[in-house]
């Protein structure tokens, strides 16, 4: 049996029945898209879609399987030209009523191996899941086709400019090796 939570952003857990599967879809108003663009540093966000199913998992947990679609425009990291990216990603989240306990005695906190796990609160926010999934799917360093980084040299007249290769950790050792080899010859 399947029920609907279509064109919604928040699903109240108290409205869910543990013996039903729910079709879900996200509705975004213009102000929601504007907020997402600002939060993610996008110049445009079009053709947004997010829909899937929410199914019971165990006694108190829920599993969300959805498809995210969006066309995002970001600035190129080299030229600042607009770069358009089409994203079509599968999204899975498991909302757990009882999250695994972390030991207070440990100084380092280990993350669970399953990155899909989320704590189950009083509601499931589809817009939060969408925002996170979109942020992870966006290119970290968008680059326009043909955009290249040119090398600019700033130095005083008569001084050899510093190159990228010179700043590598073993660059000094390489020049020392060359000097030692010249002495041996």
Number of C-alpha atoms within 10 A of each C-alpha: 6 11 14 13 17 14 13 15 19 15 15 11 15 8 9 17 13 14 11 13 18 19 18 23 22 21 16 17 9 8 9 12 15 15 13 20 18 12 11 15 13 18 15 16 18 12 10 17 17 23 23 20 19 24 21 19 15 10 10 14 17 22 20 23 17 23 16 22 19 18 16 23 21 25 18 17 17 14 13 13 16 18 18 18 16 15 17 16 15 14 19 19 18 21 21 19 15 12 12 10 6 12 10 8 7 8 7 9 10 9 8 11 7 9 10 13 16 18 15 17 13 13 14 19 15 21 19 12 20 23 15 13 16 21 15 10 15 19 14 10 11 19 20 18 9 7 13 11 9 7 8 8 10 10 10 8 7 6 8 10 13 11 11 9 9 13 10 10 9 11 13 12 11 12 12 12 11 11 11 11 10 9 7 6 5
